[in-house]
Amino acid sequence: MIFTSVVFALFFITVTILNYLLPVKFRWIWLLLSSVFFYTYNNPASILVVGFIALVTFYSAKKIEKATTPKIAFQYYLLAIILNIGVLVFFKYSNFFTSNFFDVVNLFRSKLFHSNAPLHNYFLINVLVPLGISYITFQAIGYLVEIKRGNQTAEKNLGHFSTFLLFFPKIVAGPVERAHNFLPQIQQQKAFIYENFSTGLKLVLWGLFKKLVVAERLSIYVNSVLGNTEHHAGITLTFAVIFYVFQMYADFSGYTDMALGFAKMLGYDLLQNFNRPFFAKSVTEFWRKWHISLSTWFADYFYNPIAIAKRDWGNWSVVYAFFTTFMVLGFWHGANWTFIVFGALQGLILTIEFFTRKARKNMRKKIPDLLNSIVGIIFTVTYFTLSLIFFRAESLTAAFTIIKRIFTAKGSVYMENPSIIIFSILGVGFMMLVEFKKEFFNDLFTLSDNRFWLVRNCYYCLLLIIILIAGVFDGGEFIYFQF
């Protein structure tokens, strides 16, 4: 059930109406039941997995809090962490590890014993990965860590905790919510507030524009070109790679806008996940603006503990923490070496920026601020664009082929359907114009938040018309659903 489907629209309307008709004390129960229905819509058996995670995490947190000694608390903590990670690894990475193991074994058999009969991998599992398994386990692990650190009290109500894990607007692709932000909201009074509903609806509309008008239209060209790289010239591949960056952003941030909007209409505030990353002046700043909830999760529970543990290494502790964190982050995106290389590229540039921070600061003093900002933004977006080639490619060979052909393959731009490119450029242009205005001139005249009711609503009516006319309604799922 995806946000852009008619089925979800009917589902959400029903959930919202009944949510505000029910007595306040029963509303969290209704949201939990609705979230369970949403979660089991395509794969009912997956509730067993998330149920296991919820039970293990909930009761382990209580045991950690009540433990009489730090040693006992740590034992419960370690067991719960291992079980959560074990579930994630089993469903997402079993095939990757076993396939690579058999590839190595078969290579040795071929080289040492000249055997041409490769061993078959009998450990491959063909099961449907539970919906949002990464986000659920990350939220559970973050909750356990905060309990262990003494920053969070263990939730006493299993239903409340399950609602925190399963709340349907965020379950598929985040944001990665924090217990201290979400759990108190369940216990608060949730009266219908017009401003919340209006704000949420506007976020959903803007998210629909990003997804249907920008991302889905860009995907037509991107899939056509990057699905047949051997038939296209370097200039065409360059356009496709650039388009893919904006497709990724419009798709993922569009989903996030909708998730935040649906939650807001129900009276809940979720964490911000994007903050106009294409205006970042360095890759370091970029990762503070892109997928913020995941970046901060890795910073709090992965990067910082590693850097602290290796602080005796001096600056090299930061290098080690950067590379380890981003390679794991890359691997989280998928069981493929391409994602690991993508993560390594981020670790590399962050390390370079860390060691050159003083030199760059001195250089900025000699360059006008505007020029410095422009150069920084261009470099950041260019580097991220090139690294996304590995993110998008099916294999390392395919990624290097794309890079090679960009610089060597001659020919003209592929334009089978010029209207797709024109509408795509217009959609990206409008999206970035809105973000440019918010980033640099947020206090100036605005249409979306204009103080005049007529101007404000005419803007959103126009946006709705554009979505209905230019939107691609037969597209696929959101890109980040697969992670």
C-alpha positions in Angstrom: 0.0 0.0 0.0 1.9 3.1 -1.2 1.1 6.7 -0.4 0.1 7.6 -4.0 -2.4 4.8 -4.4 -6.2 5.1 -4.2 -6.3 2.3 -1.7 -4.1 4.3 0.7 -6.2 7.4 0.2 -9.3 5.5 1.3 -7.4 3.9 4.1 -6.1 7.2 5.5 -9.5 9.0 5.2 -11.1 6.2 7.2 -8.3 6.2 9.8 -8.4 10.0 10.2 -12.2 10.3 10.5 -12.5 7.5 13.1 -9.4 8.8 14.9 -11.1 12.0 15.8 -14.5 10.4 16.4 -13.2 8.0 19.0 -12.7 9.0 22.7 -9.2 10.4 23.2 -8.0 7.5 25.5 -8.8 4.9 22.7 -7.2 6.7 19.8 -3.7 5.2 20.2 -5.4 1.7 20.1 -7.1 2.7 16.8 -3.8 3.9 15.4 -2.0 0.7 16.5 -4.7 -1.4 14.8 -4.6 0.7 11.7 -0.8 0.4 11.6 -1.0 -3.4 12.0 -3.4 -3.5 9.1 -1.2 -1.3 6.9 1.9 -3.4 7.8 0.2 -6.7 7.0 -1.7 -5.6 3.9 0.7 -7.3 1.5 2.5 -9.8 3.8 0.5 -10.8 6.9 3.3 -13.1 8.1 5.6 -10.2 8.6 3.8 -9.2 11.7 5.4 -12.2 13.4 8.8 -10.7 12.8 8.0 -7.2 14.0 6.1 -8.7 16.9 9.2 -10.6 18.0 11.3 -7.3 17.8 8.7 -5.4 19.8 8.5 -8.0 22.6 12.2 -8.6 22.8 12.9 -4.8 22.9 10.1 -3.9 25.3 10.8 -6.5 27.9 14.6 -6.2 27.6 14.3 -2.5 28.2 12.4 -3.1 31.4 14.9 -5.7 32.6 17.8 -3.3 31.9 16.1 -0.5 33.9 15.4 -2.8 36.8 18.7 -4.7 36.8 20.4 -4.7 40.2 23.9 -4.6 38.8 25.5 -3.1 35.7 26.6 -6.6 34.6 23.1 -8.0 34.6 21.8 -4.8 32.7 24.5 -5.2 30.1 23.7 -8.9 29.6 20.0 -8.1 28.8 21.1 -5.1 26.7 23.6 -7.2 24.7 21.1 -10.0 24.1 18.4 -7.6 22.9 20.9 -5.9 20.5 22.1 -9.2 19.1 18.6 -10.4 18.5 17.6 -7.2 16.8 20.7 -7.1 14.6 20.3 -10.9 14.0 16.8 -10.4 12.6 18.0 -7.6 10.3 21.0 -9.5 9.0 19.0 -12.7 8.4 16.4 -11.0 6.2 18.6 -8.5 4.4 22.1 -10.0 4.2 21.9 -13.8 4.4 22.0 -14.2 0.7 24.9 -11.7 0.3 27.1 -13.4 2.8 26.4 -17.0 1.7 26.7 -16.1 -2.0 30.1 -14.4 -1.5 31.3 -17.4 0.6 30.4 -19.8 -2.1 32.0 -17.6 -4.8 35.3 -17.7 -2.9 35.0 -21.4 -2.3 34.3 -22.0 -6.0 37.2 -19.8 -7.0 39.6 -21.8 -4.9 38.1 -25.1 -6.2 38.7 -23.8 -9.8 42.3 -22.6 -9.2 43.6 -25.3 -6.9 41.7 -28.4 -8.0 40.7 -27.3 -11.5 37.1 -28.1 -10.8 34.6 -26.8 -13.3 31.6 -27.9 -11.3 30.7 -25.1 -8.8 29.2 -25.9 -5.5 25.5 -24.8 -5.3 24.5 -22.4 -2.6 21.9 -24.3 -0.6 21.6 -21.6 2.0 19.8 -19.0 -0.3 16.6 -17.9 1.2 13.7 -16.6 -0.9 11.5 -14.8 1.5 9.8 -11.4 1.3 11.7 -9.0 3.4 9.4 -7.6 6.1 8.3 -4.0 5.4 10.5 -1.4 6.9 12.6 -3.9 8.8 15.6 -1.6 8.9 13.7 1.4 10.3 12.0 -0.8 12.9 15.2 -2.4 14.1 17.1 1.0 14.1 14.3 2.5 16.3 14.4 -0.5 18.6 18.2 -0.4 18.9 18.2 3.4 19.5 15.6 2.9 22.3 17.7 0.2 24.0 20.9 2.4 23.8 19.1 5.3 25.4 17.7 3.1 28.1 21.2 1.7 28.8 22.7 5.2 28.9 20.0 6.3 31.3 18.6 9.0 29.0 15.2 7.2 28.5 12.9 5.5 30.9 11.5 2.2 29.8 7.9 2.4 28.5 5.4 0.6 30.7 2.7 0.1 28.1 3.4 -2.5 25.4 0.7 -1.1 23.2 2.3 2.4 23.3 5.7 1.0 22.5 4.3 -1.1 19.6 2.6 2.1 18.2 6.0 3.8 18.4 7.5 1.0 16.3 4.6 0.5 13.9 3.1 4.0 13.3 2.2 3.6 9.7 3.3 7.0 8.2 6.9 6.4 9.1 7.2 2.6 8.9 8.2 2.2 5.3 11.0 4.6 4.8 11.4 6.7 7.9 12.1 9.0 9.4 14.0 7.0 12.0 12.0 8.2 14.9 13.4 8.6 18.5 11.4 7.2 21.4 11.8 10.4 23.5 10.2 12.4 20.7 7.3 10.0 19.9 6.3 8.1 23.0 5.2 11.3 25.0 3.0 12.3 22.1 0.9 9.1 22.4 -0.1 10.1 25.9 -1.0 13.7 25.0 -4.5 14.8 24.2 -5.1 14.7 20.4 -8.0 17.1 19.8 -8.7 18.1 16.2 -6.7 21.2 15.4 -7.3 22.9 12.1 -3.8 24.3 11.8 -2.3 20.8 12.1 -4.6 19.4 9.5 -4.0 22.3 7.1 -0.2 22.1 7.6 -0.2 18.4 7.1 -2.3 18.6 4.0 0.1 21.1 2.4 3.0 18.9 3.2 1.2 16.0 1.5 0.4 18.1 -1.5 4.1 19.2 -1.9 5.2 15.6 -1.4 2.9 14.5 -4.2 4.3 17.1 -6.5 7.8 15.9 -5.9 6.9 12.3 -6.3 4.5 12.4 -9.2 5.5 15.4 -11.2 9.3 15.4 -10.6 10.5 11.9 -9.5 8.3 9.7 -11.6 8.8 11.8 -14.8 12.5 11.8 -14.3 12.5 8.0 -13.8 11.2 7.5 -17.3 14.3 9.0 -18.9 16.7 7.6 -16.2 15.5 4.0 -16.4 15.5 4.2 -20.2 19.1 5.3 -20.4 20.8 3.7 -17.4 19.0 0.4 -18.2 20.8 0.4 -21.6 24.0 2.1 -21.0 25.9 0.4 -23.8 23.5 2.1 -26.4 24.0 5.7 -25.2 26.6 8.4 -25.6 28.4 10.1 -22.8 26.3 13.3 -23.0 23.2 11.2 -22.6 24.6 9.3 -19.7 25.6 12.6 -18.1 22.0 13.9 -18.3 20.7 10.6 -16.9 23.1 10.6 -13.9 22.2 14.2 -13.1 18.5 13.4 -13.5 18.9 10.5 -11.1 20.2 12.7 -8.3 17.1 14.9 -8.5 14.9 11.8 -9.0 16.3 10.3 -5.8 15.9 13.5 -3.9 12.3 14.3 -5.1 11.3 10.7 -4.5 12.7 10.3 -1.0 12.0 13.8 0.3 8.6 13.7 -1.3 7.8 10.5 0.6 9.1 12.2 3.8 6.9 15.3 3.2 3.9 13.0 2.9 4.9 11.0 6.0 5.2 14.1 8.0 2.0 15.5 6.6 -0.1 12.4 7.3 1.3 12.2 10.8 0.6 16.0 11.4 -3.0 15.5 10.3 -3.3 12.8 13.0 -1.8 15.2 15.5 1.8 13.8 15.6 5.1 15.5 14.9 7.8 13.4 13.3 11.5 14.3 12.9 12.6 16.4 10.0 14.5 14.3 7.4 15.7 16.8 4.8 16.8 20.4 5.0 17.6 21.5 1.4 20.8 19.5 1.0 21.6 20.7 -2.5 22.6 24.1 -1.0 25.2 22.5 1.3 28.7 24.0 0.8 30.5 20.8 1.7 29.8 17.1 1.8 30.1 17.3 5.6 27.3 19.8 5.6 25.4 17.8 3.0 25.1 14.8 5.3 23.7 17.1 8.0 20.9 18.0 5.6 20.2 14.7 3.8 18.3 11.8 5.5 18.9 13.7 8.8 17.2 11.1 11.0 19.4 8.3 9.7 22.6 10.4 9.7 22.1 11.5 13.3 21.2 7.9 14.3 24.5 6.7 12.9 26.3 9.6 14.4 24.9 9.0 17.9 25.1 5.2 18.0 27.9 4.3 15.6 30.3 7.2 14.7 30.6 8.8 18.2 31.1 5.5 20.1 33.8 4.4 17.6 35.6 7.8 17.6 35.5 7.9 21.4 36.8 4.3 21.7 39.7 5.0 19.4 40.5 8.5 20.8 44.0 7.4 21.6 44.6 7.4 17.8 44.2 11.2 17.7 42.9 12.4 14.3 43.1 9.0 12.9 40.2 7.9 15.2 38.0 10.3 13.2 39.2 8.8 9.9 38.5 5.3 11.2 35.1 6.3 12.5 34.2 8.0 9.2 35.1 5.1 7.0 33.6 2.5 9.3 30.4 4.4 9.7 29.8 5.2 6.0 30.8 1.8 4.8 28.2 0.3 7.2 25.8 3.0 6.1 26.4 2.1 2.5 26.0 -1.7 3.2 22.7 -0.9 5.0 21.3 0.4 1.7 21.8 -3.0 0.1 23.7 -6.3 0.1 25.9 -5.3 -2.9 29.5 -4.1 -3.2 28.2 -1.0 -5.1 26.7 0.3 -1.9 29.9 -0.4 0.1 31.9 1.6 -2.5 29.3 4.4 -2.3 29.7 4.5 1.5 33.6 4.4 1.2 33.5 7.4 -1.2 31.5 9.4 1.4 34.0 8.4 4.1 36.9 9.4 1.8 35.7 12.9 1.1 34.6 13.5 4.7 38.1 12.5 5.8 39.7 14.9 3.3 37.4 17.7 4.4 38.3 17.0 8.0 42.0 17.2 7.4 41.7 20.3 5.2 39.2 22.2 7.3 41.8 24.8 8.5 43.3 25.3 5.1 39.8 25.7 3.6 38.8 28.2 6.3 41.9 30.3 5.5 41.1 30.1 1.8 37.5 31.3 2.4 38.8 34.5 4.0 40.5 35.4 0.7 37.5 34.6 -1.5 34.2 36.5 -1.7 31.4 34.8 0.2 29.2 34.4 -2.9 31.9 32.8 -5.0 32.9 30.5 -2.1 29.3 29.4 -1.7 28.9 28.7 -5.4 32.1 26.7 -5.7 31.2 24.7 -2.5 27.7 23.9 -3.7 28.9 22.9 -7.2 31.6 20.7 -5.8 29.3 19.0 -3.2 26.5 18.3 -5.7 29.0 17.1 -8.3 30.7 14.7 -5.9 27.5 13.3 -4.6 26.2 12.9 -8.2 29.3 10.9 -9.2 29.1 8.7 -6.1 25.4 7.9 -6.8 26.5 6.1 -10.0 27.6 3.3 -7.7 24.4 3.6 -5.7 22.3 3.2 -8.9 24.4 0.6 -10.8 23.7 -3.1 -10.4 27.4 -4.0 -10.1 30.8 -2.4 -9.8 31.5 -3.3 -13.5 28.3 -1.5 -14.6 29.3 1.5 -12.5 32.8 1.8 -14.0 31.3 1.2 -17.5 29.0 4.2 -17.0 31.8 6.4 -15.8 34.1 5.3 -18.7 31.4 5.9 -21.3 30.6 9.4 -19.9 34.1 10.5 -20.9 34.6 8.4 -24.0 31.3 7.5 -25.8 30.6 10.0 -28.6 27.2 10.8 -29.9 24.2 13.0 -29.6 21.7 13.4 -26.7 19.0 10.7 -26.6 15.6 12.5 -27.0 13.0 10.0 -28.1 10.3 11.9 -26.3 11.4 15.6 -25.9 8.3 16.4 -23.8 9.6 14.1 -21.0 12.9 16.1 -20.8 11.1 19.4 -21.0 8.6 18.6 -18.2 11.3 17.0 -16.1 13.5 20.1 -16.3 10.5 22.4 -15.6 9.5 20.2 -12.6 13.1 20.2 -11.2 13.4 23.9 -11.8 10.2 24.7 -9.9 11.2 22.4 -7.0 14.6 23.9 -6.7 13.3 27.5 -7.1 11.0 26.9 -4.1 13.9 25.5 -2.1 16.2 28.3 -3.2 13.7 30.8 -2.0 13.3 29.0 1.4 17.1 28.7 1.8 18.1 32.3 1.0 15.0 34.5 1.0 12.6 32.8 3.4 11.4 36.1 4.9 10.4 37.6 1.6 7.0 37.4 -0.2 5.7 33.9 -0.3 2.7 32.2 -1.9 2.5 29.0 0.1 2.4 30.8 3.5 0.9 34.1 2.3 -1.1 35.9 5.0 -4.0 36.4 2.5 -6.3 33.3 2.4 -7.1 33.7 -1.3 -3.4 33.9 -2.4 -2.4 31.0 -0.3 -5.2 28.7 -1.5 -4.9 29.7 -5.1 -1.3 28.6 -4.9 -2.2 25.2 -3.6 -5.1 24.8 -6.1 -2.6 25.6 -8.9 -0.2 23.0 -7.4 -3.0 20.4 -7.4 -3.9 21.2 -11.0 -0.2 20.7 -12.0 -0.1 17.4 -10.2 -3.3 16.2 -12.0 -2.1 17.4 -15.4 1.7 16.6 -15.3 1.9 13.9 -12.7 2.8 10.3 -13.7 0.2 8.1 -11.8 1.3 4.7 -13.1 4.8 4.8 -11.6 6.3 2.3 -9.1 7.1 2.4 -5.5 9.3 4.9 -3.7 13.0 4.2 -4.2 13.7 3.9 -0.5 11.0 1.2 0.0 13.7 -1.3 -0.9 15.9 -0.3 2.0 
